[in-house]
Amino acid sequence: MKVLLINGSPHVKGSTYTALKEVSDTLNSEGIETEFLHVKNDTRSCIDCETCHKTGKPCVMNDDVSELSLHLDEYDGFVVGSPVYYAGPNGTLMSFLDRLYYSNNSSKFRHKAAAAVTSSRRAGNSTTFDAINKFFLITSMTVIGSDYWNEVHGNEADEVKQDLEGLRTMRVLGRNMAYYLKMREMAKNNGLEEPKIEDRVYMNFIR
């Protein structure tokens, strides 16, 4: 089992990474393999060219989004971390997620584990969670929580390391995700089939 941790901060080893690393270390201690992906600062926004849908191939922009799209089947879970900017996620991360989810069929994500992690100096976490979780909830992913909001506080990595409650929250999140992944593996090994998917019906409210 493998989990991909996506660092949406422009700082490779900053506050957001510090939180994600705590989750990763906990997953590793539970026997779950992890990898990190740092979203590059020059990630472009979706231009709605529809090439991905017409061809069934990864996004034509040929960057981390198209590369990850080729390997989505390798991951059983995803943890997406973002700093809080004006009560919302980093814009570069949102561009990355927009293209990743739009250019790939929902089956690539369905019933996999997902969690959002936020890092803020003080506030704005709830609206940041909301924006990221929408990607998970529209693709039938299972959102994993902790026993508090998945957030850390601090203006830089050294301050986050002093947030003992936040780091504990990350460890609880890691153990909860490991538990879900092991349950899912056990269900699969015992013949429990995933829910059947009905054909989608598209409704437009303007005629």
MARGUTOR-587894 format. One record per atom (N, C-alpha, C): residue in three letters; z negated, y, x negated. Coordinates in Angstrom, 2 decimals, padded with zeros to 5 digits. Example, Ala and Ser with C-alpha at 12.3 -4.5 7.8 and 13.67 -1.06 7.14 Angstrom:
BEGIN
  residu       c3       c2       c1
     ALA  -007.80  -005.69  -013.19
     ALA  -007.80  -004.50  -012.30
     ALA  -007.80  -003.30  -013.20
     SER  -007.08  -002.25  -012.85
     SER  -007.14  -001.06  -013.67
     SER  -007.87   000.03  -012.90
END
This chain:
BEGIN
  residu       c3       c2       c1
     MET   000.00  -001.20  -000.85
     MET   000.00   000.00   000.00
     MET   000.00   001.25  -000.88
     LYS   000.74   002.24  -000.43
     LYS   000.90   003.45  -001.24
     LYS   000.89   004.70  -000.37
     VAL   000.22   005.73  -000.87
     VAL   000.13   007.01  -000.17
     VAL   000.71   008.10  -001.06
     LEU   001.52   008.97  -000.47
     LEU   002.07   010.12  -001.18
     LEU   001.26   011.35  -000.83
     LEU   000.78   012.05  -001.84
     LEU   000.05   013.30  -001.64
     LEU   000.97   014.45  -002.01
     ILE   001.25   015.32  -001.06
     ILE   002.19   016.42  -001.23
     ILE   001.41   017.72  -001.43
     ASN   001.57   018.31  -002.61
     ASN   000.88   019.56  -002.94
     ASN   001.80   020.73  -002.61
     GLY   001.48   021.46  -001.55
     GLY   002.31   022.57  -001.13
     GLY   001.94   023.90  -001.74
     SER   001.06   023.90  -002.71
     SER   000.66   025.14  -003.37
     SER   001.61   025.46  -004.51
     PRO   001.83   026.74  -004.80
     PRO   002.64   027.10  -005.97
     PRO   001.93   026.79  -007.28
     HIS   000.63   026.52  -007.22
     HIS  -000.15   026.21  -008.41
     HIS  -000.29   024.69  -008.54
     VAL   000.24   024.14  -009.61
     VAL   000.30   022.69  -009.77
     VAL  -001.10   022.08  -009.81
     LYS  -002.05   022.71  -010.46
     LYS  -003.40   022.15  -010.61
     LYS  -004.46   023.13  -010.09
     GLY  -004.17   023.77  -008.96
     GLY  -005.08   024.74  -008.40
     GLY  -006.05   024.15  -007.38
     SER  -006.46   024.99  -006.43
     SER  -007.46   024.60  -005.43
     SER  -006.97   023.46  -004.54
     THR  -005.73   023.56  -004.07
     THR  -005.19   022.52  -003.19
     THR  -005.11   021.19  -003.90
     TYR  -004.63   021.20  -005.14
     TYR  -004.57   019.97  -005.93
     TYR  -005.95   019.36  -006.11
     THR  -006.96   020.19  -006.34
     THR  -008.32   019.69  -006.55
     THR  -008.80   018.90  -005.34
     ALA  -008.49   019.41  -004.15
     ALA  -008.86   018.70  -002.93
     ALA  -008.08   017.39  -002.81
     LEU  -006.77   017.45  -003.05
     LEU  -005.93   016.26  -002.94
     LEU  -006.34   015.19  -003.96
     LYS  -006.74   015.63  -005.15
     LYS  -007.15   014.69  -006.20
     LYS  -008.39   013.92  -005.77
     GLU  -009.28   014.57  -005.04
     GLU  -010.48   013.89  -004.56
     GLU  -010.11   012.80  -003.56
     VAL  -009.14   013.11  -002.69
     VAL  -008.65   012.11  -001.74
     VAL  -007.98   010.96  -002.49
     SER  -007.14   011.31  -003.46
     SER  -006.42   010.30  -004.23
     SER  -007.36   009.36  -004.97
     ASP  -008.37   009.93  -005.62
     ASP  -009.31   009.10  -006.37
     ASP  -010.04   008.13  -005.44
     THR  -010.37   008.60  -004.25
     THR  -011.05   007.74  -003.29
     THR  -010.14   006.63  -002.80
     LEU  -008.89   006.96  -002.51
     LEU  -007.93   005.93  -002.11
     LEU  -007.77   004.88  -003.21
     ASN  -007.66   005.34  -004.45
     ASN  -007.53   004.41  -005.57
     ASN  -008.73   003.47  -005.66
     SER  -009.92   004.00  -005.42
     SER  -011.13   003.18  -005.48
     SER  -011.15   002.13  -004.38
     GLU  -010.36   002.37  -003.32
     GLU  -010.25   001.43  -002.20
     GLU  -009.04   000.49  -002.35
     GLY  -008.39   000.55  -003.52
     GLY  -007.27  -000.34  -003.78
     GLY  -005.93   000.17  -003.27
     ILE  -005.86   001.45  -002.92
     ILE  -004.62   002.05  -002.42
     ILE  -003.94   002.83  -003.55
     GLU  -002.68   002.55  -003.81
     GLU  -001.91   003.26  -004.83
     GLU  -001.55   004.66  -004.33
     THR  -001.52   005.63  -005.22
     THR  -001.16   006.99  -004.83
     THR  -000.15   007.60  -005.79
     GLU   000.61   008.55  -005.26
     GLU   001.52   009.37  -006.07
     GLU   001.39   010.81  -005.60
     PHE   001.72   011.74  -006.50
     PHE   001.72   013.16  -006.17
     PHE   003.13   013.72  -006.19
     LEU   003.40   014.63  -005.30
     LEU   004.65   015.39  -005.31
     LEU   004.28   016.86  -005.17
     HIS   004.70   017.66  -006.13
     HIS   004.45   019.10  -006.08
     HIS   005.69   019.81  -005.55
     VAL   005.55   020.49  -004.44
     VAL   006.69   021.18  -003.82
     VAL   007.10   022.35  -004.70
     LYS   008.36   022.35  -005.10
     LYS   008.84   023.40  -005.99
     LYS   008.96   024.75  -005.27
     ASN   008.71   025.81  -006.01
     ASN   008.68   027.15  -005.41
     ASN   010.04   027.63  -004.93
     ASP   011.12   026.99  -005.39
     ASP   012.46   027.43  -004.98
     ASP   013.03   026.56  -003.85
     THR   012.19   025.82  -003.17
     THR   012.65   024.98  -002.05
     THR   013.26   025.85  -000.96
     ARG   014.46   025.50  -000.54
     ARG   015.18   026.32   000.44
     ARG   014.86   025.89   001.87
     SER   015.05   026.81   002.78
     SER   014.85   026.53   004.20
     SER   016.05   025.80   004.79
     CYS   015.83   025.10   005.90
     CYS   016.90   024.43   006.62
     CYS   017.89   025.47   007.15
     ILE   019.19   025.18   007.03
     ILE   020.23   026.10   007.54
     ILE   020.91   025.54   008.78
     ASP   020.37   024.45   009.33
     ASP   020.88   023.86   010.57
     ASP   022.37   023.54   010.48
     CYS   022.79   022.98   009.35
     CYS   024.21   022.62   009.19
     CYS   024.54   021.30   009.90
     GLU   023.49   020.53   010.23
     GLU   023.64   019.25   010.95
     GLU   024.32   018.15   010.14
     THR   024.56   018.37   008.86
     THR   025.24   017.36   008.05
     THR   024.43   016.07   007.99
     CYS   023.11   016.20   007.91
     CYS   022.26   015.00   007.84
     CYS   022.42   014.14   009.09
     HIS   022.50   014.78   010.25
     HIS   022.64   014.04   011.51
     HIS   024.05   013.47   011.68
     LYS   025.03   014.19   011.22
     LYS   026.41   013.73   011.36
     LYS   026.75   012.58   010.43
     THR   026.13   012.58   009.25
     THR   026.47   011.57   008.24
     THR   025.40   010.50   008.08
     GLY   024.18   010.78   008.52
     GLY   023.09   009.84   008.32
     GLY   022.60   009.81   006.88
     LYS   023.01   010.77   006.09
     LYS   022.61   010.84   004.69
     LYS   021.54   011.91   004.49
     PRO   020.82   011.88   003.34
     PRO   019.80   012.89   003.08
     PRO   020.37   014.31   003.06
     CYS   019.47   015.27   003.14
     CYS   019.85   016.68   003.16
     CYS   020.79   017.02   002.00
     VAL   021.83   017.80   002.30
     VAL   022.86   018.10   001.31
     VAL   022.40   019.07   000.23
     MET   021.22   019.65   000.38
     MET   020.77   020.62  -000.62
     MET   020.41   019.97  -001.94
     ASN   020.24   018.66  -001.94
     ASN   020.07   017.91  -003.19
     ASN   018.91   018.40  -004.03
     ASP   017.71   018.29  -003.45
     ASP   016.50   018.67  -004.17
     ASP   015.41   017.64  -003.85
     ASP   014.15   018.03  -003.94
     ASP   013.06   017.08  -003.70
     ASP   013.08   016.49  -002.30
     VAL   013.56   017.25  -001.33
     VAL   013.62   016.73   000.04
     VAL   014.58   015.56   000.13
     SER   015.78   015.73  -000.40
     SER   016.78   014.65  -000.35
     SER   016.35   013.48  -001.22
     GLU   015.67   013.74  -002.33
     GLU   015.21   012.65  -003.20
     GLU   014.10   011.85  -002.51
     LEU   013.13   012.53  -001.91
     LEU   012.06   011.84  -001.21
     LEU   012.60   011.05  -000.03
     SER   013.61   011.58   000.63
     SER   014.18   010.90   001.79
     SER   014.68   009.50   001.44
     LEU   015.10   009.31   000.21
     LEU   015.59   007.99  -000.22
     LEU   014.46   006.99  -000.43
     HIS   013.22   007.49  -000.48
     HIS   012.09   006.62  -000.84
     HIS   010.99   006.60   000.22
     LEU   011.24   007.14   001.40
     LEU   010.19   007.21   002.43
     LEU   009.63   005.84   002.79
     ASP   010.47   004.82   002.75
     ASP   010.02   003.48   003.13
     ASP   008.98   002.92   002.17
     GLU   008.84   003.53   000.99
     GLU   007.89   003.03   000.01
     GLU   006.45   003.43   000.32
     TYR   006.28   004.40   001.23
     TYR   004.95   004.95   001.47
     TYR   004.41   004.54   002.84
     ASP   003.12   004.21   002.84
     ASP   002.42   003.85   004.07
     ASP   001.65   005.02   004.66
     GLY   001.48   006.07   003.87
     GLY   000.74   007.23   004.34
     GLY   001.10   008.47   003.56
     PHE   000.79   009.61   004.16
     PHE   001.09   010.91   003.55
     PHE  -000.10   011.84   003.75
     VAL  -000.46   012.56   002.68
     VAL  -001.47   013.62   002.77
     VAL  -000.79   014.90   002.32
     VAL  -000.74   015.88   003.22
     VAL  -000.06   017.14   002.94
     VAL  -001.10   018.23   002.74
     GLY  -001.10   018.82   001.56
     GLY  -002.07   019.87   001.25
     GLY  -001.42   021.23   001.16
     SER  -002.11   022.22   001.70
     SER  -001.57   023.59   001.67
     SER  -002.68   024.61   001.45
     PRO  -002.39   025.66   000.68
     PRO  -003.29   026.81   000.67
     PRO  -003.11   027.56   001.99
     VAL  -004.07   028.39   002.32
     VAL  -003.99   029.19   003.54
     VAL  -003.49   030.59   003.18
     TYR  -002.32   030.95   003.76
     TYR  -001.76   032.29   003.57
     TYR  -001.66   032.96   004.93
     TYR  -002.38   034.04   005.12
     TYR  -002.34   034.77   006.39
     TYR  -002.51   033.82   007.58
     ALA  -003.55   032.97   007.49
     ALA  -003.91   032.03   008.54
     ALA  -002.81   031.01   008.83
     GLY  -002.00   030.68   007.83
     GLY  -000.95   029.70   007.99
     GLY  -000.62   029.04   006.66
     PRO   000.21   027.99   006.69
     PRO   000.57   027.28   005.46
     PRO   001.49   028.11   004.57
     ASN   001.59   027.70   003.33
     ASN   002.55   028.28   002.40
     ASN   003.96   028.12   002.98
     GLY   004.74   029.19   002.97
     GLY   006.09   029.16   003.55
     GLY   007.00   028.15   002.87
     THR   006.84   027.97   001.58
     THR   007.67   027.00   000.87
     THR   007.39   025.59   001.36
     LEU   006.12   025.28   001.59
     LEU   005.77   023.97   002.13
     LEU   006.37   023.77   003.51
     MET   006.34   024.79   004.34
     MET   006.90   024.66   005.69
     MET   008.40   024.43   005.64
     SER   009.08   025.07   004.71
     SER   010.52   024.83   004.54
     SER   010.76   023.39   004.13
     PHE   009.91   022.89   003.23
     PHE   010.02   021.51   002.78
     PHE   009.83   020.54   003.94
     LEU   008.79   020.75   004.73
     LEU   008.50   019.85   005.85
     LEU   009.56   019.96   006.94
     ASP   010.02   021.18   007.22
     ASP   011.08   021.36   008.22
     ASP   012.28   020.48   007.89
     ARG   012.72   020.55   006.66
     ARG   013.91   019.80   006.26
     ARG   013.64   018.31   006.15
     LEU   012.47   017.93   005.64
     LEU   012.15   016.51   005.49
     LEU   012.13   015.80   006.83
     TYR   011.46   016.40   007.79
     TYR   011.32   015.75   009.10
     TYR   012.60   015.87   009.93
     TYR   013.28   017.00   009.83
     TYR   014.49   017.19   010.63
     TYR   015.62   016.29   010.15
     SER   015.71   016.06   008.86
     SER   016.85   015.32   008.31
     SER   016.62   013.81   008.29
     ASN   015.45   013.35   008.71
     ASN   015.15   011.92   008.72
     ASN   014.78   011.45   010.11
     ASN   015.19   010.25   010.44
     ASN   014.85   009.66   011.73
     ASN   013.35   009.44   011.83
     SER   012.82   009.59   013.04
     SER   011.38   009.42   013.25
     SER   010.87   008.06   012.80
     SER   011.73   007.05   012.80
     SER   011.32   005.71   012.40
     SER   010.82   005.66   010.96
     LYS   011.21   006.64   010.15
     LYS   010.75   006.69   008.77
     LYS   009.26   007.04   008.68
     PHE   008.71   007.61   009.76
     PHE   007.32   008.08   009.75
     PHE   006.44   007.34   010.76
     ARG   007.05   006.70   011.74
     ARG   006.32   006.15   012.90
     ARG   005.19   005.21   012.50
     HIS   003.97   005.50   013.01
     HIS   002.75   004.70   012.84
     HIS   002.22   004.69   011.41
     LYS   002.78   005.51   010.55
     LYS   002.21   005.65   009.21
     LYS   001.03   006.62   009.28
     ALA   000.16   006.54   008.30
     ALA  -001.02   007.41   008.25
     ALA  -000.63   008.79   007.75
     ALA  -001.28   009.82   008.31
     ALA  -000.98   011.19   007.90
     ALA  -002.24   012.04   007.98
     ALA  -002.35   012.97   007.08
     ALA  -003.47   013.90   007.10
     ALA  -003.06   015.22   006.49
     ALA  -003.58   016.29   007.05
     ALA  -003.40   017.63   006.48
     ALA  -004.69   018.03   005.77
     VAL  -004.54   018.66   004.62
     VAL  -005.68   019.18   003.86
     VAL  -005.41   020.65   003.57
     THR  -006.39   021.50   003.81
     THR  -006.19   022.92   003.58
     THR  -007.21   023.46   002.59
     SER  -006.79   024.49   001.89
     SER  -007.65   025.15   000.92
     SER  -007.61   026.65   001.18
     SER  -008.76   027.24   001.39
     SER  -008.81   028.67   001.65
     SER  -009.97   029.31   000.91
     ARG  -009.86   030.61   000.71
     ARG  -010.99   031.33   000.15
     ARG  -012.12   031.40   001.16
     ARG  -011.72   031.62   002.46
     ARG  -012.76   031.82   003.47
     ARG  -012.38   031.28   004.85
     ALA  -011.19   031.65   005.37
     ALA  -010.87   031.31   006.76
     ALA  -009.37   031.07   006.91
     GLY  -008.97   030.70   008.15
     GLY  -007.56   030.46   008.47
     GLY  -007.16   029.01   008.44
     ASN  -008.15   028.13   008.25
     ASN  -007.83   026.70   008.13
     ASN  -007.31   026.10   009.42
     SER  -007.91   026.45   010.55
     SER  -007.57   025.78   011.81
     SER  -006.11   025.98   012.18
     THR  -005.59   027.19   012.04
     THR  -004.20   027.43   012.37
     THR  -003.25   026.79   011.37
     THR  -003.72   026.63   010.14
     THR  -002.92   025.94   009.13
     THR  -002.84   024.45   009.44
     PHE  -003.99   023.85   009.82
     PHE  -003.99   022.47   010.29
     PHE  -003.00   022.27   011.42
     ASP  -003.06   023.18   012.38
     ASP  -002.24   023.05   013.58
     ASP  -000.76   023.00   013.23
     ALA  -000.33   023.87   012.33
     ALA   001.09   023.93   011.96
     ALA   001.54   022.64   011.27
     ILE   000.72   022.10   010.38
     ILE   001.11   020.90   009.65
     ILE   001.03   019.66   010.54
     ASN  -000.01   019.58   011.35
     ASN  -000.19   018.39   012.20
     ASN   000.93   018.20   013.21
     LYS   001.60   019.27   013.58
     LYS   002.71   019.14   014.54
     LYS   003.81   018.22   014.02
     PHE   004.04   018.22   012.72
     PHE   005.05   017.32   012.14
     PHE   004.63   015.86   012.35
     PHE   003.35   015.59   012.19
     PHE   002.85   014.22   012.34
     PHE   002.90   013.77   013.79
     LEU   002.50   014.66   014.68
     LEU   002.32   014.27   016.08
     LEU   003.64   014.09   016.82
     ILE   004.72   014.71   016.33
     ILE   006.00   014.57   017.00
     ILE   006.77   013.35   016.49
     THR   006.24   012.66   015.48
     THR   006.91   011.50   014.91
     THR   006.04   010.24   015.02
     SER   005.09   010.23   015.93
     SER   004.25   009.05   016.20
     SER   003.45   008.60   014.99
     MET   003.10   009.53   014.12
     MET   002.23   009.18   013.00
     MET   000.79   009.12   013.50
     THR  -000.06   008.43   012.76
     THR  -001.49   008.36   013.09
     THR  -002.24   009.35   012.22
     VAL  -002.79   010.38   012.83
     VAL  -003.47   011.44   012.09
     VAL  -004.88   010.99   011.74
     ILE  -005.20   011.06   010.47
     ILE  -006.50   010.62   009.97
     ILE  -007.40   011.84   009.75
     GLY  -008.62   011.73   010.24
     GLY  -009.58   012.81   010.06
     GLY  -010.73   012.40   009.17
     SER  -011.65   013.31   009.00
     SER  -012.88   013.06   008.27
     SER  -014.03   013.27   009.26
     ASP  -015.23   013.57   008.78
     ASP  -016.30   013.92   009.71
     ASP  -016.57   015.42   009.70
     TYR  -015.61   016.15   009.15
     TYR  -015.52   017.60   009.26
     TYR  -014.06   017.94   009.05
     TRP  -013.67   019.18   009.31
     TRP  -012.27   019.55   009.09
     TRP  -011.88   019.29   007.64
     ASN  -010.64   018.83   007.43
     ASN  -010.18   018.48   006.08
     ASN  -009.89   019.74   005.28
     GLU  -010.93   020.41   004.84
     GLU  -010.75   021.69   004.16
     GLU  -011.73   021.84   003.01
     VAL  -011.28   022.60   002.02
     VAL  -012.16   023.02   000.94
     VAL  -012.09   024.54   000.84
     HIS  -013.11   025.09   000.19
     HIS  -013.16   026.54   000.04
     HIS  -013.32   026.92  -001.42
     GLY  -012.63   027.98  -001.79
     GLY  -012.69   028.47  -003.16
     GLY  -011.42   029.21  -003.50
     ASN  -011.55   030.20  -004.34
     ASN  -010.40   031.02  -004.69
     ASN  -009.63   030.44  -005.87
     GLU  -010.21   029.46  -006.54
     GLU  -009.55   028.77  -007.64
     GLU  -010.19   027.40  -007.80
     ALA  -009.59   026.57  -008.63
     ALA  -010.02   025.18  -008.74
     ALA  -011.49   025.03  -009.10
     ASP  -011.99   025.85  -010.03
     ASP  -013.39   025.73  -010.44
     ASP  -014.34   026.04  -009.30
     GLU  -013.94   026.94  -008.40
     GLU  -014.78   027.23  -007.25
     GLU  -014.76   026.08  -006.24
     VAL  -013.59   025.47  -006.06
     VAL  -013.50   024.31  -005.17
     VAL  -014.40   023.19  -005.66
     LYS  -014.49   023.01  -006.96
     LYS  -015.34   021.96  -007.52
     LYS  -016.82   022.19  -007.20
     GLN  -017.16   023.42  -006.84
     GLN  -018.54   023.73  -006.45
     GLN  -018.78   023.53  -004.95
     ASP  -017.69   023.32  -004.20
     ASP  -017.80   023.10  -002.76
     ASP  -018.13   021.63  -002.52
     LEU  -019.39   021.27  -002.66
     LEU  -019.80   019.88  -002.57
     LEU  -019.54   019.30  -001.18
     GLU  -019.71   020.11  -000.14
     GLU  -019.44   019.61   001.21
     GLU  -017.95   019.34   001.41
     GLY  -017.12   020.26   000.91
     GLY  -015.67   020.08   001.04
     GLY  -015.19   018.85   000.30
     LEU  -015.70   018.63  -000.91
     LEU  -015.28   017.46  -001.69
     LEU  -015.74   016.17  -001.03
     ARG  -016.94   016.18  -000.44
     ARG  -017.40   015.01   000.30
     ARG  -016.47   014.74   001.48
     THR  -016.05   015.82   002.17
     THR  -015.12   015.67   003.29
     THR  -013.84   014.99   002.84
     MET  -013.35   015.32   001.65
     MET  -012.15   014.70   001.12
     MET  -012.36   013.22   000.86
     ARG  -013.54   012.85   000.37
     ARG  -013.81   011.44   000.09
     ARG  -013.90   010.64   001.38
     VAL  -014.53   011.21   002.40
     VAL  -014.60   010.54   003.71
     VAL  -013.18   010.35   004.26
     LEU  -012.35   011.38   004.11
     LEU  -010.95   011.28   004.55
     LEU  -010.25   010.14   003.83
     GLY  -010.43   010.05   002.53
     GLY  -009.80   008.99   001.75
     GLY  -010.22   007.61   002.22
     ARG  -011.51   007.43   002.47
     ARG  -011.99   006.13   002.93
     ARG  -011.48   005.81   004.33
     ASN  -011.43   006.83   005.19
     ASN  -010.90   006.61   006.54
     ASN  -009.43   006.21   006.52
     MET  -008.66   006.86   005.64
     MET  -007.24   006.51   005.55
     MET  -007.07   005.10   005.00
     ALA  -007.86   004.75   003.99
     ALA  -007.79   003.39   003.44
     ALA  -008.12   002.36   004.51
     TYR  -009.12   002.65   005.33
     TYR  -009.52   001.74   006.40
     TYR  -008.39   001.53   007.38
     TYR  -007.72   002.62   007.78
     TYR  -006.61   002.51   008.72
     TYR  -005.46   001.71   008.12
     LEU  -005.14   001.98   006.86
     LEU  -004.03   001.27   006.23
     LEU  -004.31  -000.23   006.13
     LYS  -005.55  -000.57   005.83
     LYS  -005.91  -001.99   005.75
     LYS  -005.86  -002.64   007.13
     MET  -006.29  -001.92   008.16
     MET  -006.20  -002.44   009.53
     MET  -004.75  -002.67   009.92
     ARG  -003.89  -001.72   009.58
     ARG  -002.47  -001.83   009.93
     ARG  -001.84  -003.02   009.22
     GLU  -002.21  -003.21   007.96
     GLU  -001.70  -004.35   007.20
     GLU  -002.19  -005.66   007.81
     MET  -003.47  -005.69   008.21
     MET  -004.03  -006.90   008.82
     MET  -003.33  -007.21   010.14
     ALA  -003.08  -006.18   010.94
     ALA  -002.39  -006.38   012.22
     ALA  -000.99  -006.94   012.00
     LYS  -000.29  -006.39   011.02
     LYS   001.06  -006.86   010.71
     LYS   001.03  -008.32   010.27
     ASN   000.07  -008.67   009.43
     ASN  -000.02  -010.03   008.91
     ASN  -000.41  -011.05   009.99
     ASN  -001.02  -010.55   011.07
     ASN  -001.44  -011.43   012.16
     ASN  -000.49  -011.38   013.36
     GLY   000.69  -010.81   013.15
     GLY   001.73  -010.88   014.17
     GLY   001.67  -009.83   015.26
     LEU   000.83  -008.81   015.11
     LEU   000.78  -007.76   016.12
     LEU   001.99  -006.84   015.95
     GLU   002.83  -006.78   016.97
     GLU   004.03  -005.96   016.89
     GLU   003.72  -004.51   017.24
     GLU   004.48  -003.60   016.64
     GLU   004.33  -002.19   016.96
     GLU   004.88  -001.92   018.37
     PRO   004.42  -000.87   019.03
     PRO   004.89  -000.57   020.39
     PRO   006.41  -000.42   020.43
     LYS   006.99  -000.89   021.51
     LYS   008.43  -000.75   021.68
     LYS   008.76   000.71   021.98
     ILE   009.92   001.14   021.49
     ILE   010.35   002.53   021.67
     ILE   011.36   002.62   022.80
     GLU   011.08   003.43   023.79
     GLU   012.04   003.66   024.87
     GLU   013.18   004.55   024.38
     ASP   014.35   004.39   024.98
     ASP   015.44   005.30   024.68
     ASP   015.04   006.71   025.07
     ARG   015.38   007.66   024.22
     ARG   015.00   009.05   024.47
     ARG   015.87   009.67   025.56
     VAL   015.25   010.46   026.41
     VAL   015.96   011.21   027.44
     VAL   015.80   012.69   027.12
     TYR   016.91   013.37   026.89
     TYR   016.86   014.79   026.55
     TYR   017.05   015.62   027.82
     MET   016.14   016.55   028.06
     MET   016.21   017.42   029.23
     MET   016.32   018.88   028.78
     ASN   017.30   019.57   029.29
     ASN   017.42   021.01   029.06
     ASN   017.07   021.73   030.35
     PHE   016.28   022.78   030.23
     PHE   015.78   023.44   031.42
     PHE   016.64   024.64   031.84
     ILE   017.70   024.87   031.10
     ILE   018.64   025.93   031.48
     ILE   019.99   025.24   031.77
     ARG   020.51   025.41   032.98
     ARG   021.75   024.76   033.39
     ARG   022.87   025.78   033.52
END
